[in-house]
Amino acid sequence: MSTTAQIGVTGLAVMGRNLARNFARNGYTVALHNRTASRTHQLVEEFGEEGIFVPTDSAEEFVAALERPRRLVIMVKAGEPTDAVIKEFAPLLEAGDMIIDGGNAHFADTRRREKELREQGIHFVGTGISGGEEGALHGPSIMPGGSVESYAALGPMLERISAKAGACAPCVTHVGPDGAGHFVKMVHNGIEYADMQLIGEAYQLLRDVAGYSPEKIAEIFRTWNEGRLDSYLIDITADVLSHVDAATDQPFVDIVQDQAEQKGTGRWTVQIALDLGVPVSGIAEAVFARSLSGHAELRAASRHLAGPKATALSESEAAAFADRVEQALYASKIVSYTQGFHEIAAGSETYDWNIDSAAVARIWRGGCIIRAAFLDRITAAYEAEPELVSLLSDKGFADEIAAAQDDWRAVLVAATTQGVPTPGFAAALAYYDALRAERLPAALTQGQRDFFGAHTYRRTDREGSFHTLWGGDRSEVDA
Ligand SMILES: NC(=O)c1ccc[n+]([C@@H]2O[C@H](COP(=O)([O-])OP(=O)(O)OC[C@H]3O[C@@H](n4cnc5c(N)ncnc54)[C@H](OP(=O)(O)O)[C@@H]3O)[C@@H](O)[C@H]2O)c1
């Protein structure tokens, strides 16, 4: 067999197969491999006309089909399967070759794999890929980590197959070394959870407080999609809400079980944020909301709990309320992104990745699930001030939140009064109020800790650590 393929993809389920087709459609010769060979041949049978594919039936044949240095993309189930595939291929590779893991790996696994393979001279490029199966085929947002050298060899190809945003800017950048790409993909997914939760809360408020039908809410979402909330998720939400179930003639959203799953990257975003000490309360509430929805037994056992008496709104009140919900959704969204970018900055600092926040916002503008017009604003904010402490420190965002806050608060009052759960909106507002507070009750917490555990405290008026003799004469001693 001649060694002609510029890139190879192993793992040809929905993502791998579409990614392979994307490379081929962009003029690259693509070697194909899958544990179960039938998938490989099926791809060629169905889509062989789209470009030049080199189907192979064994790891040896696959590696031999690649030009050197080899670029080998793994798109298999994350976790043990990825290790199994690396174990199979690494002995067949040579120094300078690249293994690109496009699965949803945990960044700590990516760091481990990168280190092990580096010892063998192989570049391991943990790469976040977002956009689902459509994105993989037509242009995803791509978040590669790994070495600078590997990006030099791989970047132009990734740029070609990626989504384009703005003035045709490719939605890919070298995020940073080792696990940086998978870390950023993880936070992307955490933000995606938060975005979806906030949209869900807006929907439920419009349904239960404003009294609107799913079709009417779809219309409202379409209007919002023409403004500052313009995004893929708002767009598809309108489509989902206007869909009618053919079997029952009911709104689709009414015949689907209201139990969501939380797994993988969304949960990791919160776990890692806890480790890094970063408050991502909006993302955490989104994960918990899914988790609560899945506890059918708990919910069934709680149906007897009393709630407030519902109050109907007049037509004009409902319309005014819908406008307020838009403000609350937008303000809460700013907070979710603020928290997500804080986690990226903390990860970057902890692992010495030197991640460019503006570049991350730029590559999320197209291809990925959270793509939104709003990301242009975030890009601009970080370009203007790369060391921005928080997105809320940006004057533009601060002004917008200031303008939204009365409506944001009014929506939460209505939600509370009417008994509609809005953990995402509430967590976002609490975060905002905590940041702007002159004093937080953490001072009291420190006093309590010193009282029961002699944990000491620091004072506002002088340096040092102190302890009060709570059980004695309550005098203060240096600690
Ligand atoms: N689906 C999405 O929207 C999406 C988006 C972004 C990222 N991802 C990530 O992309 C990766 C691929 O996703 P997917 O949905 O296309 O496929 P998947 O269902 O996660 O994985 C199926 C693929 O993994 C292979 N595989 C499983 N165990 C293996 C093992 N022990 N050794 C070798 N191969 C093994 C399968 O081979 P066989 O055919 O032989 O079973 C098949 O090719 C995953 O990491 C996923 O998290 C998915």
The ligand as a Tripos MOL2 file, in Angstrom:
@<TRIPOS>MOLECULE
LIG
   48    52     1     0     0
SMALL
NO_CHARGES

@<TRIPOS>ATOM
      1 N1        -21.6600   12.8040   19.7360 N.am      1 LIG1
      2 C1        -21.3210   14.0760   19.8940 C.2       1 LIG1
      3 O1        -22.0900   15.0200   19.6420 O.2       1 LIG1
      4 C2        -19.9390   14.4240   20.3590 C.ar      1 LIG1
      5 C3        -19.5340   15.7500   20.3270 C.ar      1 LIG1
      6 C4        -18.2390   16.0560   20.6880 C.ar      1 LIG1
      7 C5        -17.3950   15.0510   21.0850 C.ar      1 LIG1
      8 N2        -17.8140   13.7530   21.1350 N.ar      1 LIG1
      9 C6        -16.8580   12.7400   21.5490 C.3       1 LIG1
     10 O2        -16.3440   12.1230   20.3790 O.3       1 LIG1
     11 C7        -16.0130   10.7560   20.6490 C.3       1 LIG1
     12 C8        -16.7310    9.8750   19.6690 C.3       1 LIG1
     13 O3        -18.1190   10.0520   19.8310 O.3       1 LIG1
     14 P1        -19.1970    9.2360   18.9970 P.3       1 LIG1
     15 O4        -20.5290    9.6760   19.5020 O.co2     1 LIG1
     16 O5        -18.8930    9.3550   17.5420 O.co2     1 LIG1
     17 O6        -18.8730    7.7120   19.3430 O.3       1 LIG1
     18 P2        -19.0000    6.8750   20.7130 P.3       1 LIG1
     19 O7        -20.3390    6.2300   20.7440 O.co2     1 LIG1
     20 O8        -18.5940    7.7050   21.8670 O.co2     1 LIG1
     21 O9        -17.8870    5.7470   20.4730 O.3       1 LIG1
     22 C9        -18.0440    4.7510   19.4940 C.3       1 LIG1
     23 C10       -16.7210    4.5120   18.8030 C.3       1 LIG1
     24 O10       -15.7310    4.0920   19.7620 O.3       1 LIG1
     25 C11       -15.1590    2.8450   19.3270 C.3       1 LIG1
     26 N3        -14.7140    2.0750   20.4730 N.ar      1 LIG1
     27 C12       -15.3710    1.8880   21.6400 C.ar      1 LIG1
     28 N4        -14.6230    1.1270   22.4840 N.ar      1 LIG1
     29 C13       -13.4680    0.8440   21.8260 C.ar      1 LIG1
     30 C14       -12.2960    0.1170   22.1580 C.ar      1 LIG1
     31 N5        -12.1570   -0.4570   23.3720 N.pl3     1 LIG1
     32 N6        -11.3170    0.0180   21.2420 N.ar      1 LIG1
     33 C15       -11.4480    0.6270   20.0360 C.ar      1 LIG1
     34 N7        -12.5310    1.3360   19.6610 N.ar      1 LIG1
     35 C16       -13.5290    1.4420   20.5450 C.ar      1 LIG1
     36 C17       -16.2930    2.1930   18.5730 C.3       1 LIG1
     37 O11       -15.7990    1.1600   17.7700 O.3       1 LIG1
     38 P3        -16.7720   -0.0360   17.2740 P.3       1 LIG1
     39 O12       -17.4630    0.4800   16.0680 O.co2     1 LIG1
     40 O13       -15.8530   -1.1350   16.9900 O.co2     1 LIG1
     41 O14       -17.7130   -0.3310   18.4160 O.co2     1 LIG1
     42 C18       -16.8330    3.3860   17.7960 C.3       1 LIG1
     43 O15       -16.0190    3.6900   16.6930 O.3       1 LIG1
     44 C19       -16.4140   10.5190   22.1050 C.3       1 LIG1
     45 O16       -15.3050   10.6870   22.9300 O.3       1 LIG1
     46 C20       -17.4250   11.6010   22.3730 C.3       1 LIG1
     47 O17       -17.4980   11.9510   23.7490 O.3       1 LIG1
     48 C21       -19.0520   13.4350   20.7460 C.ar      1 LIG1
@<TRIPOS>BOND
     1     1     2 1
     2     2     3 2
     3     2     4 1
     4     4     5 ar
     5     4    48 ar
     6     5     6 ar
     7     6     7 ar
     8     7     8 ar
     9     8     9 1
    10     8    48 ar
    11     9    10 1
    12     9    46 1
    13    10    11 1
    14    11    12 1
    15    11    44 1
    16    12    13 1
    17    13    14 1
    18    14    15 2
    19    14    16 1
    20    14    17 1
    21    17    18 1
    22    18    19 2
    23    18    20 1
    24    18    21 1
    25    21    22 1
    26    22    23 1
    27    23    24 1
    28    23    42 1
    29    24    25 1
    30    25    26 1
    31    25    36 1
    32    26    27 ar
    33    26    35 ar
    34    27    28 ar
    35    28    29 ar
    36    29    30 ar
    37    29    35 ar
    38    30    31 1
    39    30    32 ar
    40    32    33 ar
    41    33    34 ar
    42    34    35 ar
    43    36    37 1
    44    36    42 1
    45    37    38 1
    46    38    39 2
    47    38    40 1
    48    38    41 1
    49    42    43 1
    50    44    45 1
    51    44    46 1
    52    46    47 1
@<TRIPOS>SUBSTRUCTURE
     1 LIG1         1 GROUP 0 **** ****
